[in-house]
Amino acid sequence: MTDLKINLSSYSERFTENSVILTISNKINYIYGKNGKGKSTIAKTIKDRFFTNFNIHLFNGFEGIVGENNRSDAVALGIEINKIKTPLYKK
């Protein structure tokens, strides 16, 4: 895999001058740290710049996957797919 160089200089309020270029060289990367240190900013920057070239999945908390009544949207999606799939198989 080619190394990805991510320029974070537009976030000078979050990152110091010597940490504005982030190099990613592995297939799977985990970003972790204390609250407010820029993890979500880094993840969003990677997604925005490289989503057309790479398969990128971000987990930004359960708010994005839990729907109304605290039900998982993934389960609701599965129910909807089954409703659509059943008539297709009958044809």
C-alpha positions, 0 to 999 in steps of 0.5 A: 500500500502506498503511504497516505500523507494527510495535511492537517495544517488547516487545523492549526488550533488543534495540531502543533506545527510539527504534527501537521503532516500525518503519514498512514502506511498500514491497511488498518489504522486505529486512532485513539486518544483523550477527548478533544485531541483531534481524533474525529478531525483526523478521521473526517479529514481522511474520509473527505480526502480519500473516500473515492480511492479507498474503502473507509469506515468510521465509527463516531459513536453509537448516535450514528447507528442507533435510530428512533426508540433506541433501535439499531438502524442496521436492524431496521434496514435489514427488515426493510431489505427483507420486505423488498427481497421477498417479492423479488424471489417470488417472481 
